[in-house]
Each structure stands twice: as structure tokens, then as C-alpha cells.
Amino acid sequence: DSSPTAAPTSPAAGDSAPPGGDKNGYKFPVDLAGYVGFRYLTSPGQSAAHSEYSSSVFLSKTLKRFRFHSELNVSNASQYDGEGIALYHPRPDLKVKLDSVTLTYNIHDWLQVAAGFEFVPTYWRMHRYQSTTLTVEDPVIDQRVFPTAFKGAMLKGDRYFEHGGFSYELYGGESQQAEYLPGGQGTFIAREPMLAAKFVAHVPTGGLLDSCDIGFQRMRLAPGD
């Protein structure tokens, strides 16, 4: 059995406080958002329940054309072993990892430069619906198709017209992916040089659909360690 819970991350509707601040005008120095989820697991014939917790904290800050963003994930699930940067030596009952930290320079909407430790831009990782899945771990099918994250740089942008438009991402660096050791003896982090591209066309439908996106993503990995 499972039960989600969400932590409020923004003022309630109708609150007169400014975004990120209080009614006296104080503003928090960074944009803060996140969620907390938990579930109770029981096995047949056992009365005791095991509880698992997952949590994400998103920190962002925009200064003129620069934007900093980071994602911190915390979990006590025994099977969770994500590919983020461990902030301390993981314990079986608690793992705290920095899964994303990037700095973006916005030249135009259609030309942005980003660098740092970043998620490979699949649909799941860009939208991050952890609060509906009760975990901070990526789906298995997503992990197997593309590496989870990379250290490097990216060119990206969006261009819209009166009807339709397109989005693109060109990126490269060193991929980072958790791989299982033979015999279920744990995991190790595999790193490989990579180049990749993603293109999405926003196709007009004449009002038939709210949106229609068609895209492709291609990645080239070179043998690494």
C-alpha cells in the first residue's frame, strides 16, 4: 500500500505576499521548490510496515541573463542508487545526492548556453514528475536508453512563429550512468565521452489538438572506463 504526501512550496492562491517573500517585502535569496513523498510497504504474513521516503529540493536563481539551477535528491529506499554526486558517503538508510547543477547564459530565446552537471534532456528528466511516482529514481526504460546525466556544455533554444515552432539542444561532455555489477554485487558509475542532439517540431494542428510535438534525439557514446 502507498500514500503520497506533498510539501507546499509556494504561497497559497490569493496570498498577497510577493513571490518568494512575505508581506513585509522580504524576498528569499533563491527560488526554492520541492516535494516530499513517503510510502509504507508490507509483505504477506507480516504485520510491521517498512516506510520509504523520497524528497527533492530545487534551488534556482536568475541574475539578468544568467540562471543557476540545482536539484538535490534525498532517499532512504534501499534499492535507490542514483547517479548523482554524493554529498557524503552513502549509508544504506539514507542517500543525499546532487543530481543537477548548471549555469545558463540566455543570449536569446533561441540561443542559450549552459554548462555544468546536467540531466540528459529526455522527457522524464525535463519534467521531473517525482511526486506522482513516489521516487527520485528515473524509470528503468529511461535509464537503459540514455545515460542519466553528463558533465559538459549545451547549446539550446526555442523558436516560435505565428503557427508552430521548434526547439533544439546540442550537447556534449562526459556521460555518467550507473551500471550493475555481475551477481548483484552493487553498482558502479560508467563514464564515456559523448555527443548528442535533440530536435522537437511544434506542429500546428489548426485547433484540432492543444499541442502536437514531433521530435528525435540522437546520442553517440565513445568507449570509456
Disulfide bonds with the S-S distance in Angstrom:
none
